[in-house]
Amino acid sequence: MSNQLTEISVLLEISKKLDDLTTLFAVQGKEKDDQIKIMVSKGYSNSQISVLLGIPKGTVDSIRAKQSKQNK
């Protein structure tokens, strides 16, 4: 049973990493605002976006706040 759980957790981790890579390929070459908008639509948090794009979380927060104001 423990081996099965370990295998499942490894497969889930691999799946998550592949999702991250696919998303990074999708946003590659786009403006930061557009990258963040796409990643938010895919369910990423500001912290996750910050880590994946290599930009400060505060920058992500401010861009999202600006986008939120524009959408109102």
N, C-alpha and C positions, 0 to 999 in steps of 0.2 A: 504494500500500500504506500509506504513512504517513497519508494522509487517512482511510483506513478505520479505522486504529488510533485516530486522534484522535476520529473520530465515535463509535467504540465506547466509548472512555474517557469521553467526554462523556455518552453515554447511560447508562453505568454510574453515573456521578456523579449524574445526575438521578434515576435509580432509587433510589439510596441516600438521597438527600434526601427523596424521596417516602415511602420507608419510615419515615424519621425523623418526618416530618410526620404520617403515619398513626398512628404509635405515640404521638406527643404528643397527638393528638386522642383516642386511646383512653384515656389516663391522665388527661386533663383533669378537674379537679374531684374527683379521688380523693385520699385521704390519701397522704402521702409514702411510707409503708411499702408501700401497695398499688401505687403508681406504680412503685416500685423492683422489687417482686416481678414485676409484669407485664413490665417492661423486661428483667429478667434472663431471664425465660422466652422472650423474643424474641431472646436472644443478645447483648444489649448488655453491655459491660464496665463496671466501676465508673467508669472515667474517662469513657466515653461518656455514661453516665447523668448524671454530674456536669455535664458540658458542656450536655447537652440540657435538664436540669431547672434549671440555674443554681444548684446547691447545691455546697458544698465536697465534694471527693472523700472526705475523712475522715468526713463525715456519711454518705455512701453506704456506706462501709466499715463503720461502726459499726452502721447499720441492717441491713446484710446479715449481719453477725456475730450480731446479736440474732435475726434470722429463722432463721439456721442453728441456733442453740441451741434455739429453740422447736420446730424440726422434728425434733429428736432425741428 
